[in-house]
């Protein structure tokens, strides 16, 4: 079983290469004999996405698509630090797509969702200075999946082609729905692999420790950000008070 470590992920990439897969995006796969699309949804942590992007960029021929949640409550694409990290991912040769949360627009019909997707894509394109022409859905309801929503000028990663003509496998909630090693060895000519950088670490840790570390690190990060705006924060609250 594959480890949720950077070593484990690197072994997966090298295995795909050894099996003659070519890394593709959502537009370039058709002209390849054996293609694999690597997709990463950035649900929580852009820092970890950058770490995974650096790992991929260090292996010749590997590229992937990172989907950014414009409406996230956990990171801000307009902040200087986050913006620079996302631009760095793009500068490495990876694609950037929109991760779209339909729950932000509760009560509107499916037809209007396409307009909202295009609006968000335009905003993300403007703030990152790169074209955005792909979208992945964030925890979509079945009705939206079944609709196979067409968005003018954009590719929907949940379109039937990427599930009917590709073998799709995901590590959602830090659990592979199928044994990824068995999938890669099964002889499929088209693979569509979704991984979440959030779950990967230098050493193998469980889902409980992953979440606990992220939540507790948020307090330390908030303290550091406040210290940049309050010069005597130590006199108000010492670091020992961080929980």
Protein Blocks (a to p, Z undefined) as FASTA:
>chain_A
ZZdbfklmmmmmmmmmmnopacddfklmmmpfbdcddddddfklmmlmmmmmmmmmmpgh
iacdddddfkbckbcfkbmklmmmmmmmmmnopacdddddfklmghiafklmmmmmmmmm
mmmmmmnopacfbdcdehiafklmmnopacehiacfkbfklmmmpccddfehhiafbdfk
lmmmnopabdcddddfklpcfbdcdfklmmmmmmmmmmmmmmmmmmmmmmklmmmocfkl
pZZ
